[in-house]
Amino acid sequence: MVLCGISTNIGVESTARFAYEYGYNQIFVEDAMSALSAEEHTATVTKIFPRIGLVRKTDEILAGLS
């Protein structure tokens, strides 16, 4: 599952936690999501997401598809 979205630390993180509980493999598109502050975004991307999936940038994901 590839995740991105509007609210890194709220909507995307909630979806990611739920998906993790159901055993989904996840890739988080770091530069295709944001939060109300850079600090909130960075905290989730560096502390939470690496524990439950892979964190990648858009260009890395697109390169892997070709």
PDB file of N, CA, C, O and CB in Angstrom:
ATOM      1  N   MET A   1       0.852  -1.149   0.000  1.00  0.00           N
ATOM      2  CA  MET A   1       0.000   0.000   0.000  1.00  0.00           C
ATOM      3  C   MET A   1       0.910   1.227   0.000  1.00  0.00           C
ATOM      4  O   MET A   1       1.855   1.312   0.783  1.00  0.00           O
ATOM      5  CB  MET A   1      -0.976  -0.010   1.219  1.00  0.00           C
ATOM      6  N   VAL A   2       0.611   2.172  -0.887  1.00  0.00           N
ATOM      7  CA  VAL A   2       1.379   3.414  -0.956  1.00  0.00           C
ATOM      8  C   VAL A   2       0.509   4.515  -0.369  1.00  0.00           C
ATOM      9  O   VAL A   2      -0.608   4.746  -0.832  1.00  0.00           O
ATOM     10  CB  VAL A   2       1.818   3.752  -2.435  1.00  0.00           C
ATOM     11  N   LEU A   3       1.025   5.193   0.650  1.00  0.00           N
ATOM     12  CA  LEU A   3       0.252   6.224   1.338  1.00  0.00           C
ATOM     13  C   LEU A   3       0.837   7.614   1.158  1.00  0.00           C
ATOM     14  O   LEU A   3       2.051   7.812   1.196  1.00  0.00           O
ATOM     15  CB  LEU A   3       0.162   5.905   2.802  1.00  0.00           C
ATOM     16  N   CYS A   4      -0.054   8.563   0.963  1.00  0.00           N
ATOM     17  CA  CYS A   4       0.277   9.981   0.967  1.00  0.00           C
ATOM     18  C   CYS A   4      -0.986  10.696   1.436  1.00  0.00           C
ATOM     19  O   CYS A   4      -2.013  10.051   1.646  1.00  0.00           O
ATOM     20  CB  CYS A   4       0.763  10.494  -0.466  1.00  0.00           C
ATOM     21  N   GLY A   5      -0.928  11.998   1.600  1.00  0.00           N
ATOM     22  CA  GLY A   5      -2.136  12.678   2.042  1.00  0.00           C
ATOM     23  C   GLY A   5      -1.888  14.060   2.590  1.00  0.00           C
ATOM     24  O   GLY A   5      -0.777  14.587   2.533  1.00  0.00           O
ATOM     25  N   ILE A   6      -2.941  14.632   3.121  1.00  0.00           N
ATOM     26  CA  ILE A   6      -2.921  16.026   3.544  1.00  0.00           C
ATOM     27  C   ILE A   6      -2.359  16.200   4.949  1.00  0.00           C
ATOM     28  O   ILE A   6      -1.621  17.153   5.197  1.00  0.00           O
ATOM     29  CB  ILE A   6      -4.312  16.603   3.478  1.00  0.00           C
ATOM     30  N   SER A   7      -2.680  15.329   5.848  1.00  0.00           N
ATOM     31  CA  SER A   7      -2.276  15.523   7.240  1.00  0.00           C
ATOM     32  C   SER A   7      -1.415  14.349   7.712  1.00  0.00           C
ATOM     33  O   SER A   7      -1.927  13.335   8.187  1.00  0.00           O
ATOM     34  CB  SER A   7      -3.518  15.681   8.149  1.00  0.00           C
ATOM     35  N   THR A   8      -0.109  14.508   7.572  1.00  0.00           N
ATOM     36  CA  THR A   8       0.845  13.439   7.878  1.00  0.00           C
ATOM     37  C   THR A   8       0.583  12.796   9.227  1.00  0.00           C
ATOM     38  O   THR A   8       0.440  11.577   9.323  1.00  0.00           O
ATOM     39  CB  THR A   8       2.254  13.976   7.843  1.00  0.00           C
ATOM     40  N   ASN A   9       0.520  13.609  10.260  1.00  0.00           N
ATOM     41  CA  ASN A   9       0.471  13.089  11.624  1.00  0.00           C
ATOM     42  C   ASN A   9      -0.936  12.810  12.140  1.00  0.00           C
ATOM     43  O   ASN A   9      -1.105  12.375  13.279  1.00  0.00           O
ATOM     44  CB  ASN A   9       1.139  14.047  12.537  1.00  0.00           C
ATOM     45  N   ILE A  10      -1.936  13.056  11.319  1.00  0.00           N
ATOM     46  CA  ILE A  10      -3.300  12.773  11.756  1.00  0.00           C
ATOM     47  C   ILE A  10      -3.926  11.748  10.806  1.00  0.00           C
ATOM     48  O   ILE A  10      -4.017  10.570  11.153  1.00  0.00           O
ATOM     49  CB  ILE A  10      -4.154  14.080  11.807  1.00  0.00           C
ATOM     50  N   GLY A  11      -4.350  12.165   9.640  1.00  0.00           N
ATOM     51  CA  GLY A  11      -5.034  11.275   8.714  1.00  0.00           C
ATOM     52  C   GLY A  11      -4.169  10.149   8.184  1.00  0.00           C
ATOM     53  O   GLY A  11      -4.559   8.982   8.218  1.00  0.00           O
ATOM     54  N   VAL A  12      -2.987  10.507   7.692  1.00  0.00           N
ATOM     55  CA  VAL A  12      -2.117   9.482   7.116  1.00  0.00           C
ATOM     56  C   VAL A  12      -1.633   8.526   8.203  1.00  0.00           C
ATOM     57  O   VAL A  12      -1.627   7.312   8.003  1.00  0.00           O
ATOM     58  CB  VAL A  12      -0.915  10.131   6.397  1.00  0.00           C
ATOM     59  N   GLU A  13      -1.231   9.060   9.336  1.00  0.00           N
ATOM     60  CA  GLU A  13      -0.752   8.197  10.423  1.00  0.00           C
ATOM     61  C   GLU A  13      -1.853   7.281  10.948  1.00  0.00           C
ATOM     62  O   GLU A  13      -1.594   6.112  11.232  1.00  0.00           O
ATOM     63  CB  GLU A  13      -0.200   9.047  11.566  1.00  0.00           C
ATOM     64  N   SER A  14      -3.066   7.785  11.080  1.00  0.00           N
ATOM     65  CA  SER A  14      -4.180   6.944  11.537  1.00  0.00           C
ATOM     66  C   SER A  14      -4.441   5.803  10.569  1.00  0.00           C
ATOM     67  O   SER A  14      -4.630   4.659  10.980  1.00  0.00           O
ATOM     68  CB  SER A  14      -5.450   7.782  11.708  1.00  0.00           C
ATOM     69  N   THR A  15      -4.451   6.119   9.288  1.00  0.00           N
ATOM     70  CA  THR A  15      -4.647   5.082   8.265  1.00  0.00           C
ATOM     71  C   THR A  15      -3.515   4.066   8.317  1.00  0.00           C
ATOM     72  O   THR A  15      -3.745   2.861   8.218  1.00  0.00           O
ATOM     73  CB  THR A  15      -4.733   5.712   6.855  1.00  0.00           C
ATOM     74  N   ALA A  16      -2.289   4.563   8.473  1.00  0.00           N
ATOM     75  CA  ALA A  16      -1.118   3.678   8.513  1.00  0.00           C
ATOM     76  C   ALA A  16      -1.155   2.738   9.710  1.00  0.00           C
ATOM     77  O   ALA A  16      -0.834   1.558   9.578  1.00  0.00           O
ATOM     78  CB  ALA A  16       0.163   4.503   8.548  1.00  0.00           C
ATOM     79  N   ARG A  17      -1.535   3.236  10.852  1.00  0.00           N
ATOM     80  CA  ARG A  17      -1.604   2.385  12.047  1.00  0.00           C
ATOM     81  C   ARG A  17      -2.662   1.289  11.873  1.00  0.00           C
ATOM     82  O   ARG A  17      -2.442   0.133  12.235  1.00  0.00           O
ATOM     83  CB  ARG A  17      -1.920   3.237  13.301  1.00  0.00           C
ATOM     84  N   PHE A  18      -3.796   1.669  11.322  1.00  0.00           N
ATOM     85  CA  PHE A  18      -4.871   0.710  11.081  1.00  0.00           C
ATOM     86  C   PHE A  18      -4.418  -0.359  10.083  1.00  0.00           C
ATOM     87  O   PHE A  18      -4.628  -1.552  10.300  1.00  0.00           O
ATOM     88  CB  PHE A  18      -6.134   1.431  10.563  1.00  0.00           C
ATOM     89  N   ALA A  19      -3.794   0.086   8.985  1.00  0.00           N
ATOM     90  CA  ALA A  19      -3.308  -0.850   7.962  1.00  0.00           C
ATOM     91  C   ALA A  19      -2.244  -1.781   8.526  1.00  0.00           C
ATOM     92  O   ALA A  19      -2.212  -2.963   8.184  1.00  0.00           O
ATOM     93  CB  ALA A  19      -2.745  -0.084   6.757  1.00  0.00           C
ATOM     94  N   TYR A  20      -1.386  -1.271   9.374  1.00  0.00           N
ATOM     95  CA  TYR A  20      -0.338  -2.077  10.006  1.00  0.00           C
ATOM     96  C   TYR A  20      -0.955  -3.203  10.839  1.00  0.00           C
ATOM     97  O   TYR A  20      -0.493  -4.343  10.802  1.00  0.00           O
ATOM     98  CB  TYR A  20       0.567  -1.190  10.892  1.00  0.00           C
ATOM     99  N   GLU A  21      -1.995  -2.866  11.579  1.00  0.00           N
ATOM    100  CA  GLU A  21      -2.668  -3.870  12.401  1.00  0.00           C
ATOM    101  C   GLU A  21      -3.267  -4.994  11.555  1.00  0.00           C
ATOM    102  O   GLU A  21      -3.417  -6.121  12.027  1.00  0.00           O
ATOM    103  CB  GLU A  21      -3.760  -3.213  13.235  1.00  0.00           C
ATOM    104  N   TYR A  22      -3.604  -4.685  10.317  1.00  0.00           N
ATOM    105  CA  TYR A  22      -4.163  -5.687   9.405  1.00  0.00           C
ATOM    106  C   TYR A  22      -3.105  -6.354   8.542  1.00  0.00           C
ATOM    107  O   TYR A  22      -3.431  -7.152   7.662  1.00  0.00           O
ATOM    108  CB  TYR A  22      -5.201  -5.052   8.518  1.00  0.00           C
ATOM    109  N   GLY A  23      -1.839  -6.034   8.788  1.00  0.00           N
ATOM    110  CA  GLY A  23      -0.754  -6.721   8.119  1.00  0.00           C
ATOM    111  C   GLY A  23      -0.365  -6.203   6.744  1.00  0.00           C
ATOM    112  O   GLY A  23       0.338  -6.894   6.007  1.00  0.00           O
ATOM    113  N   TYR A  24      -0.799  -5.019   6.385  1.00  0.00           N
ATOM    114  CA  TYR A  24      -0.429  -4.457   5.088  1.00  0.00           C
ATOM    115  C   TYR A  24       1.023  -4.004   5.070  1.00  0.00           C
ATOM    116  O   TYR A  24       1.518  -3.438   6.045  1.00  0.00           O
ATOM    117  CB  TYR A  24      -1.341  -3.287   4.739  1.00  0.00           C
ATOM    118  N   ASN A  25       1.698  -4.255   3.965  1.00  0.00           N
ATOM    119  CA  ASN A  25       3.020  -3.677   3.716  1.00  0.00           C
ATOM    120  C   ASN A  25       2.789  -2.253   3.214  1.00  0.00           C
ATOM    121  O   ASN A  25       1.942  -2.026   2.351  1.00  0.00           O
ATOM    122  CB  ASN A  25       3.859  -4.538   2.670  1.00  0.00           C
ATOM    123  N   GLN A  26       3.539  -1.302   3.754  1.00  0.00           N
ATOM    124  CA  GLN A  26       3.269   0.099   3.453  1.00  0.00           C
ATOM    125  C   GLN A  26       4.512   0.835   2.980  1.00  0.00           C
ATOM    126  O   GLN A  26       5.630   0.581   3.430  1.00  0.00           O
ATOM    127  CB  GLN A  26       2.698   0.790   4.668  1.00  0.00           C
ATOM    128  N   ILE A  27       4.273   1.757   2.057  1.00  0.00           N
ATOM    129  CA  ILE A  27       5.303   2.696   1.625  1.00  0.00           C
ATOM    130  C   ILE A  27       4.714   4.084   1.820  1.00  0.00           C
ATOM    131  O   ILE A  27       3.608   4.368   1.360  1.00  0.00           O
ATOM    132  CB  ILE A  27       5.752   2.449   0.118  1.00  0.00           C
ATOM    133  N   PHE A  28       5.452   4.938   2.497  1.00  0.00           N
ATOM    134  CA  PHE A  28       5.006   6.302   2.775  1.00  0.00           C
ATOM    135  C   PHE A  28       5.748   7.269   1.863  1.00  0.00           C
ATOM    136  O   PHE A  28       6.978   7.309   1.859  1.00  0.00           O
ATOM    137  CB  PHE A  28       5.234   6.671   4.267  1.00  0.00           C
ATOM    138  N   VAL A  29       4.995   8.045   1.092  1.00  0.00           N
ATOM    139  CA  VAL A  29       5.581   8.994   0.148  1.00  0.00           C
ATOM    140  C   VAL A  29       5.811  10.305   0.891  1.00  0.00           C
ATOM    141  O   VAL A  29       4.930  11.160   0.976  1.00  0.00           O
ATOM    142  CB  VAL A  29       4.657   9.204  -1.111  1.00  0.00           C
ATOM    143  N   GLU A  30       7.004  10.433   1.418  1.00  0.00           N
ATOM    144  CA  GLU A  30       7.365  11.534   2.310  1.00  0.00           C
ATOM    145  C   GLU A  30       7.069  12.914   1.737  1.00  0.00           C
ATOM    146  O   GLU A  30       6.586  13.789   2.456  1.00  0.00           O
ATOM    147  CB  GLU A  30       8.817  11.447   2.646  1.00  0.00           C
ATOM    148  N   ASP A  31       7.347  13.119   0.462  1.00  0.00           N
ATOM    149  CA  ASP A  31       7.157  14.439  -0.136  1.00  0.00           C
ATOM    150  C   ASP A  31       5.788  14.610  -0.803  1.00  0.00           C
ATOM    151  O   ASP A  31       5.581  15.556  -1.563  1.00  0.00           O
ATOM    152  CB  ASP A  31       8.243  14.692  -1.150  1.00  0.00           C
ATOM    153  N   ALA A  32       4.862  13.702  -0.520  1.00  0.00           N
ATOM    154  CA  ALA A  32       3.499  13.812  -1.036  1.00  0.00           C
ATOM    155  C   ALA A  32       2.498  13.883   0.112  1.00  0.00           C
ATOM    156  O   ALA A  32       1.348  13.464  -0.023  1.00  0.00           O
ATOM    157  CB  ALA A  32       3.172  12.623  -1.957  1.00  0.00           C
ATOM    158  N   MET A  33       2.948  14.417   1.236  1.00  0.00           N
ATOM    159  CA  MET A  33       2.085  14.640   2.392  1.00  0.00           C
ATOM    160  C   MET A  33       2.623  15.830   3.164  1.00  0.00           C
ATOM    161  O   MET A  33       3.776  16.224   2.989  1.00  0.00           O
ATOM    162  CB  MET A  33       2.006  13.373   3.300  1.00  0.00           C
ATOM    163  N   SER A  34       1.794  16.398   4.011  1.00  0.00           N
ATOM    164  CA  SER A  34       2.239  17.525   4.824  1.00  0.00           C
ATOM    165  C   SER A  34       1.425  17.567   6.115  1.00  0.00           C
ATOM    166  O   SER A  34       0.447  16.839   6.283  1.00  0.00           O
ATOM    167  CB  SER A  34       2.104  18.865   4.042  1.00  0.00           C
ATOM    168  N   ALA A  35       1.854  18.427   7.005  1.00  0.00           N
ATOM    169  CA  ALA A  35       1.165  18.606   8.286  1.00  0.00           C
ATOM    170  C   ALA A  35       1.045  20.100   8.553  1.00  0.00           C
ATOM    171  O   ALA A  35       1.494  20.919   7.751  1.00  0.00           O
ATOM    172  CB  ALA A  35       1.927  17.882   9.457  1.00  0.00           C
ATOM    173  N   LEU A  36       0.443  20.447   9.674  1.00  0.00           N
ATOM    174  CA  LEU A  36       0.313  21.866  10.002  1.00  0.00           C
ATOM    175  C   LEU A  36       1.661  22.533  10.241  1.00  0.00           C
ATOM    176  O   LEU A  36       1.806  23.741  10.049  1.00  0.00           O
ATOM    177  CB  LEU A  36      -0.558  22.035  11.224  1.00  0.00           C
ATOM    178  N   SER A  37       2.646  21.742  10.660  1.00  0.00           N
ATOM    179  CA  SER A  37       3.986  22.292  10.856  1.00  0.00           C
ATOM    180  C   SER A  37       5.022  21.293  10.352  1.00  0.00           C
ATOM    181  O   SER A  37       4.762  20.093  10.276  1.00  0.00           O
ATOM    182  CB  SER A  37       4.235  22.632  12.352  1.00  0.00           C
ATOM    183  N   ALA A  38       6.182  21.802  10.014  1.00  0.00           N
ATOM    184  CA  ALA A  38       7.277  20.937   9.570  1.00  0.00           C
ATOM    185  C   ALA A  38       7.694  19.981  10.678  1.00  0.00           C
ATOM    186  O   ALA A  38       8.080  18.844  10.409  1.00  0.00           O
ATOM    187  CB  ALA A  38       8.479  21.779   9.117  1.00  0.00           C
ATOM    188  N   GLU A  39       7.618  20.436  11.917  1.00  0.00           N
ATOM    189  CA  GLU A  39       8.007  19.599  13.050  1.00  0.00           C
ATOM    190  C   GLU A  39       7.093  18.386  13.191  1.00  0.00           C
ATOM    191  O   GLU A  39       7.562  17.278  13.452  1.00  0.00           O
ATOM    192  CB  GLU A  39       7.989  20.414  14.338  1.00  0.00           C
ATOM    193  N   GLU A  40       5.790  18.594  13.019  1.00  0.00           N
ATOM    194  CA  GLU A  40       4.839  17.482  13.117  1.00  0.00           C
ATOM    195  C   GLU A  40       5.074  16.477  11.996  1.00  0.00           C
ATOM    196  O   GLU A  40       5.080  15.268  12.225  1.00  0.00           O
ATOM    197  CB  GLU A  40       3.389  18.002  13.070  1.00  0.00           C
ATOM    198  N   HIS A  41       5.264  16.983  10.797  1.00  0.00           N
ATOM    199  CA  HIS A  41       5.534  16.110   9.645  1.00  0.00           C
ATOM    200  C   HIS A  41       6.809  15.299   9.877  1.00  0.00           C
ATOM    201  O   HIS A  41       6.817  14.079   9.714  1.00  0.00           O
ATOM    202  CB  HIS A  41       5.659  16.945   8.344  1.00  0.00           C
ATOM    203  N   THR A  42       7.866  15.977  10.252  1.00  0.00           N
ATOM    204  CA  THR A  42       9.158  15.320  10.454  1.00  0.00           C
ATOM    205  C   THR A  42       9.099  14.275  11.561  1.00  0.00           C
ATOM    206  O   THR A  42       9.677  13.196  11.427  1.00  0.00           O
ATOM    207  CB  THR A  42      10.225  16.352  10.778  1.00  0.00           C
ATOM    208  N   ALA A  43       8.419  14.580  12.636  1.00  0.00           N
ATOM    209  CA  ALA A  43       8.318  13.624  13.746  1.00  0.00           C
ATOM    210  C   ALA A  43       7.662  12.325  13.301  1.00  0.00           C
ATOM    211  O   ALA A  43       8.152  11.243  13.623  1.00  0.00           O
ATOM    212  CB  ALA A  43       7.528  14.235  14.906  1.00  0.00           C
ATOM    213  N   THR A  44       6.575  12.419  12.577  1.00  0.00           N
ATOM    214  CA  THR A  44       5.882  11.208  12.131  1.00  0.00           C
ATOM    215  C   THR A  44       6.711  10.447  11.100  1.00  0.00           C
ATOM    216  O   THR A  44       6.823   9.223  11.165  1.00  0.00           O
ATOM    217  CB  THR A  44       4.509  11.565  11.543  1.00  0.00           C
ATOM    218  N   VAL A  45       7.291  11.181  10.145  1.00  0.00           N
ATOM    219  CA  VAL A  45       8.056  10.544   9.068  1.00  0.00           C
ATOM    220  C   VAL A  45       9.331   9.885   9.589  1.00  0.00           C
ATOM    221  O   VAL A  45       9.760   8.866   9.048  1.00  0.00           O
ATOM    222  CB  VAL A  45       8.410  11.572   7.994  1.00  0.00           C
ATOM    223  N   THR A  46       9.936  10.445  10.624  1.00  0.00           N
ATOM    224  CA  THR A  46      11.205   9.889  11.117  1.00  0.00           C
ATOM    225  C   THR A  46      11.054   8.944  12.304  1.00  0.00           C
ATOM    226  O   THR A  46      11.916   8.095  12.529  1.00  0.00           O
ATOM    227  CB  THR A  46      12.121  11.005  11.504  1.00  0.00           C
ATOM    228  N   LYS A  47       9.973   9.078  13.062  1.00  0.00           N
ATOM    229  CA  LYS A  47       9.826   8.265  14.276  1.00  0.00           C
ATOM    230  C   LYS A  47       8.768   7.163  14.166  1.00  0.00           C
ATOM    231  O   LYS A  47       8.970   6.065  14.685  1.00  0.00           O
ATOM    232  CB  LYS A  47       9.482   9.157  15.431  1.00  0.00           C
ATOM    233  N   ILE A  48       7.660   7.436  13.507  1.00  0.00           N
ATOM    234  CA  ILE A  48       6.556   6.476  13.457  1.00  0.00           C
ATOM    235  C   ILE A  48       6.605   5.610  12.204  1.00  0.00           C
ATOM    236  O   ILE A  48       6.616   4.382  12.294  1.00  0.00           O
ATOM    237  CB  ILE A  48       5.227   7.206  13.522  1.00  0.00           C
ATOM    238  N   PHE A  49       6.634   6.246  11.038  1.00  0.00           N
ATOM    239  CA  PHE A  49       6.544   5.497   9.789  1.00  0.00           C
ATOM    240  C   PHE A  49       7.643   4.455   9.594  1.00  0.00           C
ATOM    241  O   PHE A  49       7.343   3.367   9.103  1.00  0.00           O
ATOM    242  CB  PHE A  49       6.572   6.444   8.650  1.00  0.00           C
ATOM    243  N   PRO A  50       8.889   4.726   9.950  1.00  0.00           N
ATOM    244  CA  PRO A  50       9.918   3.681   9.754  1.00  0.00           C
ATOM    245  C   PRO A  50       9.666   2.404  10.562  1.00  0.00           C
ATOM    246  O   PRO A  50      10.207   1.349  10.230  1.00  0.00           O
ATOM    247  CB  PRO A  50      11.276   4.234  10.124  1.00  0.00           C
ATOM    248  N   ARG A  51       8.873   2.487  11.590  1.00  0.00           N
ATOM    249  CA  ARG A  51       8.562   1.309  12.406  1.00  0.00           C
ATOM    250  C   ARG A  51       7.505   0.415  11.769  1.00  0.00           C
ATOM    251  O   ARG A  51       7.384  -0.761  12.112  1.00  0.00           O
ATOM    252  CB  ARG A  51       8.095   1.741  13.779  1.00  0.00           C
ATOM    253  N   ILE A  52       6.732   0.991  10.828  1.00  0.00           N
ATOM    254  CA  ILE A  52       5.618   0.219  10.276  1.00  0.00           C
ATOM    255  C   ILE A  52       5.647   0.122   8.749  1.00  0.00           C
ATOM    256  O   ILE A  52       4.733  -0.446   8.150  1.00  0.00           O
ATOM    257  CB  ILE A  52       4.314   0.834  10.711  1.00  0.00           C
ATOM    258  N   GLY A  53       6.674   0.664   8.125  1.00  0.00           N
ATOM    259  CA  GLY A  53       6.766   0.585   6.670  1.00  0.00           C
ATOM    260  C   GLY A  53       8.031   1.245   6.157  1.00  0.00           C
ATOM    261  O   GLY A  53       8.961   1.524   6.913  1.00  0.00           O
ATOM    262  N   LEU A  54       8.044   1.487   4.855  1.00  0.00           N
ATOM    263  CA  LEU A  54       9.182   2.135   4.206  1.00  0.00           C
ATOM    264  C   LEU A  54       8.840   3.585   3.912  1.00  0.00           C
ATOM    265  O   LEU A  54       7.720   3.890   3.503  1.00  0.00           O
ATOM    266  CB  LEU A  54       9.577   1.395   2.904  1.00  0.00           C
ATOM    267  N   VAL A  55       9.790   4.474   4.117  1.00  0.00           N
ATOM    268  CA  VAL A  55       9.609   5.885   3.798  1.00  0.00           C
ATOM    269  C   VAL A  55      10.441   6.175   2.551  1.00  0.00           C
ATOM    270  O   VAL A  55      11.647   5.932   2.525  1.00  0.00           O
ATOM    271  CB  VAL A  55      10.029   6.816   5.005  1.00  0.00           C
ATOM    272  N   ARG A  56       9.782   6.696   1.521  1.00  0.00           N
ATOM    273  CA  ARG A  56      10.454   6.995   0.259  1.00  0.00           C
ATOM    274  C   ARG A  56       9.954   8.319  -0.295  1.00  0.00           C
ATOM    275  O   ARG A  56       8.920   8.837   0.128  1.00  0.00           O
ATOM    276  CB  ARG A  56      10.229   5.864  -0.764  1.00  0.00           C
ATOM    277  N   LYS A  57      10.705   8.855  -1.247  1.00  0.00           N
ATOM    278  CA  LYS A  57      10.296  10.060  -1.965  1.00  0.00           C
ATOM    279  C   LYS A  57       9.623   9.640  -3.272  1.00  0.00           C
ATOM    280  O   LYS A  57       9.807   8.517  -3.741  1.00  0.00           O
ATOM    281  CB  LYS A  57      11.520  11.002  -2.240  1.00  0.00           C
ATOM    282  N   THR A  58       8.855  10.540  -3.843  1.00  0.00           N
ATOM    283  CA  THR A  58       8.112  10.248  -5.066  1.00  0.00           C
ATOM    284  C   THR A  58       9.004   9.724  -6.170  1.00  0.00           C
ATOM    285  O   THR A  58       8.670   8.729  -6.813  1.00  0.00           O
ATOM    286  CB  THR A  58       7.391  11.479  -5.542  1.00  0.00           C
ATOM    287  N   ASP A  59      10.143  10.380  -6.405  1.00  0.00           N
ATOM    288  CA  ASP A  59      11.019   9.957  -7.509  1.00  0.00           C
ATOM    289  C   ASP A  59      11.564   8.550  -7.305  1.00  0.00           C
ATOM    290  O   ASP A  59      11.787   7.830  -8.278  1.00  0.00           O
ATOM    291  CB  ASP A  59      12.177  10.933  -7.662  1.00  0.00           C
ATOM    292  N   GLU A  60      11.782   8.147  -6.057  1.00  0.00           N
ATOM    293  CA  GLU A  60      12.243   6.783  -5.783  1.00  0.00           C
ATOM    294  C   GLU A  60      11.163   5.760  -6.127  1.00  0.00           C
ATOM    295  O   GLU A  60      11.458   4.702  -6.684  1.00  0.00           O
ATOM    296  CB  GLU A  60      12.653   6.642  -4.309  1.00  0.00           C
ATOM    297  N   ILE A  61       9.940   6.072  -5.800  1.00  0.00           N
ATOM    298  CA  ILE A  61       8.839   5.152  -6.089  1.00  0.00           C
ATOM    299  C   ILE A  61       8.610   5.053  -7.593  1.00  0.00           C
ATOM    300  O   ILE A  61       8.429   3.955  -8.120  1.00  0.00           O
ATOM    301  CB  ILE A  61       7.548   5.609  -5.380  1.00  0.00           C
ATOM    302  N   LEU A  62       8.616   6.178  -8.279  1.00  0.00           N
ATOM    303  CA  LEU A  62       8.421   6.154  -9.723  1.00  0.00           C
ATOM    304  C   LEU A  62       9.550   5.431 -10.431  1.00  0.00           C
ATOM    305  O   LEU A  62       9.307   4.731 -11.414  1.00  0.00           O
ATOM    306  CB  LEU A  62       8.298   7.560 -10.258  1.00  0.00           C
ATOM    307  N   ALA A  63      10.772   5.582  -9.959  1.00  0.00           N
ATOM    308  CA  ALA A  63      11.892   4.875 -10.558  1.00  0.00           C
ATOM    309  C   ALA A  63      11.744   3.365 -10.386  1.00  0.00           C
ATOM    310  O   ALA A  63      12.128   2.590 -11.262  1.00  0.00           O
ATOM    311  CB  ALA A  63      13.207   5.351  -9.945  1.00  0.00           C
ATOM    312  N   GLY A  64      11.195   2.963  -9.270  1.00  0.00           N
ATOM    313  CA  GLY A  64      10.992   1.532  -9.023  1.00  0.00           C
ATOM    314  C   GLY A  64       9.890   0.927  -9.871  1.00  0.00           C
ATOM    315  O   GLY A  64       9.836  -0.292 -10.031  1.00  0.00           O
ATOM    316  N   LEU A  65       9.018   1.749 -10.413  1.00  0.00           N
ATOM    317  CA  LEU A  65       7.930   1.268 -11.234  1.00  0.00           C
ATOM    318  C   LEU A  65       8.339   1.081 -12.704  1.00  0.00           C
ATOM    319  O   LEU A  65       7.666   0.381 -13.461  1.00  0.00           O
ATOM    320  CB  LEU A  65       6.769   2.223 -11.140  1.00  0.00           C
ATOM    321  N   SER A  66       9.435   1.711 -13.085  1.00  0.00           N
ATOM    322  CA  SER A  66       9.830   1.620 -14.495  1.00  0.00           C
ATOM    323  C   SER A  66      10.838   0.533 -14.745  1.00  0.00           C
ATOM    324  O   SER A  66      11.265   0.337 -15.883  1.00  0.00           O
ATOM    325  CB  SER A  66      10.390   2.926 -14.964  1.00  0.00           C
TER     326      SER A  66
END
